[in-house]
Amino acid sequence: MKTKSLALLAALALHAAPAFAASPLVGRWALDVATLPMPPDARPRSVTMEFRQPGDGMWSTHIEIVDPNGGTMDSDATLALDGTPGKITGSYWADVGTAKMPAPNVVVLQLAYQGTPSSTRIYSVTEDGGTLTETKAAFHKDGTPFLQTTTFKRLP
């Protein structure tokens, strides 16, 4: 009986393990600024992003942007992965957001600033875990929609 109980516990633990596993998105990432579709002198010096998964269905993001002149902008958010709106702090142009994780290697963030929708961002990581792709859906000032894709490399 003891052996059957241990086997059942082990099977349950293995079955439950994926639910507690961290997403392969978790970690620190650096934007490849050379790939940005803008003149080199207008590109930020650096963009770093950190994703954390604090548990209980939550997702945390920290972003730091160093502009061409050396000034910095940042953003921090811990959002529920059920799409419930949550507060974003910092100096980047977002003050509320929502998050969903349709797959372990994909997170979708929707952002707004001062009551106006600003962008939707889809982050996905390659199978080897080394490259993060950001697809940004937003609108130009004239209302024309655009999509922009950028890539990040994993930092140690």
SVG drawing of the C-alpha trace seen along z (x, -y; Angstrom):
<svg xmlns="http://www.w3.org/2000/svg" viewBox="-10 -64 35 66">
<polyline fill="none" stroke="black" stroke-width="0.4" points="0.0,0.0 2.8,-2.3 4.4,-1.8 1.1,-2.5 0.7,-5.8 4.2,-6.9 3.7,-6.1 0.4,-8.0 2.0,-11.0 4.9,-11.0 2.5,-10.8 0.4,-13.7 3.6,-15.7 4.8,-15.1 1.3,-16.0 1.2,-19.3 4.8,-20.3 4.1,-22.2 1.6,-24.4 4.4,-25.6 7.2,-25.8 8.5,-29.3 7.8,-30.5 10.8,-30.5 10.1,-34.3 11.3,-34.8 14.7,-36.6 16.5,-39.7 16.5,-40.8 18.4,-43.4 17.0,-45.0 19.0,-44.8 18.8,-48.6 20.6,-48.3 17.5,-46.7 15.1,-49.5 13.4,-51.1 14.7,-54.6 17.8,-56.7 20.8,-55.6 21.0,-59.0 17.3,-58.7 17.7,-55.1 17.8,-54.6 21.3,-53.7 19.8,-50.6 16.5,-49.0 16.5,-46.3 13.5,-44.3 13.1,-41.8 10.2,-39.4 9.4,-37.7 6.7,-35.3 6.0,-35.9 3.4,-33.1 -0.4,-33.1 -1.1,-33.8 0.9,-37.0 3.3,-38.5 5.9,-41.2 7.7,-43.4 10.5,-46.0 11.7,-48.0 14.6,-50.6 15.2,-52.7 18.3,-54.9 17.6,-57.5 20.1,-58.9 21.1,-61.7 21.6,-59.4 18.3,-60.1 16.3,-57.2 12.7,-56.1 11.4,-53.1 8.3,-51.1 7.2,-48.5 4.1,-46.4 2.8,-43.3 -0.3,-42.2 -2.7,-39.2 -2.5,-36.9 -6.3,-36.7 -6.6,-40.1 -7.6,-42.1 -6.4,-45.7 -3.6,-46.7 -1.4,-49.7 1.8,-50.5 4.3,-52.8 7.3,-54.7 8.1,-57.3 7.3,-55.3 4.0,-56.1 1.7,-53.6 -0.2,-53.7 -2.5,-50.8 -2.2,-47.4 -3.6,-43.9 -1.8,-40.6 -2.6,-37.1 -0.3,-34.1 -1.9,-31.9 1.2,-29.6 4.2,-29.2 6.4,-31.0 4.0,-33.8 2.7,-36.8 0.3,-39.4 0.3,-42.9 -2.2,-45.6 -1.2,-49.1 -3.0,-52.4 -1.9,-55.9 -4.1,-58.5 -7.3,-56.8 -6.2,-56.3 -5.2,-52.9 -1.5,-53.0 -0.4,-49.6 -0.6,-45.8 2.6,-43.9 3.1,-40.2 6.3,-38.7 7.4,-35.2 10.6,-33.3 12.4,-30.9 12.6,-27.3 16.3,-27.6 15.3,-30.4 17.9,-32.8 15.8,-35.3 12.7,-37.2 10.5,-38.7 8.3,-41.7 5.4,-42.4 3.9,-45.8 0.5,-46.8 -0.2,-50.5 -1.4,-53.5 0.3,-56.5 -1.0,-60.0 -3.1,-60.1 -4.9,-56.9 -3.1,-54.5 -2.4,-51.2 1.1,-49.7 3.0,-46.6 6.6,-46.7 8.8,-43.7 11.9,-43.9 14.2,-41.3 15.9,-41.0 18.7,-38.7 18.8,-37.0 21.1,-38.6 23.0,-36.5"/>
</svg>
